Amino acid sequence: MVSRLREDWIQDSKLKQWNSKSSVGNHGTCRCESEKNHVELWEQDSCIRGRIDSVICTSCNVVVSFKIIR
C-alpha cells in the first residue's frame, strides 16, 4: 500500500476524483482482495473532529477503510 499526501494525490489523474467523494458514503468491500491496488489518501475528507484519511482500492473504486485524525 502506498500513502499519498493531499498535494500529491490531488494532481494524479486517477486519484483526484476522490476529492469530491465522501469517505463514509463510498465505503465498501474490496472484491479484488489484493492490497497492491490500495492507496492511502491523506486528508481525503474532513469533519468536525478533524481530517479523514482514507484507504481506497483503485481497482474496485471503493473506500476500504478510513480513520479520523484529530
C-alpha positions as CSV (number, residue, x, y, z in Angstrom):
1,M,0.0,0.0,0.0
2,V,1.2,3.5,-0.9
3,S,0.4,6.6,1.2
4,R,0.0,9.9,-0.6
5,L,-0.1,13.4,0.7
6,R,-3.0,15.6,-0.4
7,E,-0.7,17.7,-2.6
8,D,0.4,14.6,-4.5
9,W,-2.9,12.7,-4.9
10,I,-4.9,15.7,-5.9
11,Q,-2.7,16.1,-9.0
12,D,-2.9,12.4,-10.0
13,S,-5.5,11.9,-12.8
14,K,-6.7,8.6,-11.3
15,L,-7.0,9.8,-7.7
16,K,-8.2,13.3,-8.0
17,Q,-11.8,12.1,-8.4
18,W,-11.7,11.3,-4.7
19,N,-11.6,15.0,-3.8
20,S,-15.3,15.3,-4.4
21,K,-16.4,12.0,-2.9
22,S,-17.3,11.3,0.7
23,S,-15.2,8.8,2.6
24,V,-18.2,7.5,4.5
25,G,-20.7,7.4,1.6
26,N,-18.4,5.4,-0.7
27,H,-17.3,2.8,2.0
28,G,-17.5,-0.7,0.6
29,T,-15.8,-4.1,0.3
30,C,-12.8,-4.6,-1.8
31,R,-13.6,-7.5,-4.2
32,C,-10.1,-7.9,-5.7
33,E,-8.6,-9.0,-2.4
34,S,-5.3,-7.5,-3.3
35,E,-3.6,-4.7,-1.3
36,K,-1.4,-3.8,-4.4
37,N,-4.3,-1.6,-5.6
38,H,-4.8,0.1,-2.2
39,V,-3.7,3.7,-1.7
40,E,-3.9,5.7,1.5
41,L,-5.1,9.3,0.8
42,W,-4.2,11.8,3.4
43,E,-6.8,14.5,4.0
44,Q,-9.3,12.9,1.7
45,D,-12.2,14.3,3.7
46,S,-12.9,16.3,6.8
47,C,-15.3,16.5,9.7
48,I,-15.8,18.5,12.9
49,R,-13.3,16.2,14.8
50,G,-10.5,16.6,12.2
51,R,-9.2,15.3,8.9
52,I,-10.2,12.0,7.5
53,D,-7.5,9.7,5.9
54,S,-8.9,7.0,3.7
55,V,-7.6,3.8,2.2
56,I,-9.1,3.2,-1.3
57,C,-9.0,0.4,-3.8
58,T,-8.2,1.9,-7.3
59,S,-9.4,-1.3,-8.9
60,C,-12.8,-1.7,-7.1
61,N,-13.3,2.1,-6.8
62,V,-14.4,1.9,-3.1
63,V,-13.2,3.2,0.3
64,V,-11.8,0.2,2.1
65,S,-11.3,2.0,5.4
66,F,-11.0,5.4,6.9
67,K,-9.7,7.0,10.1
68,I,-10.3,10.3,11.7
69,I,-7.2,12.2,12.7
70,R,-7.6,14.9,15.4
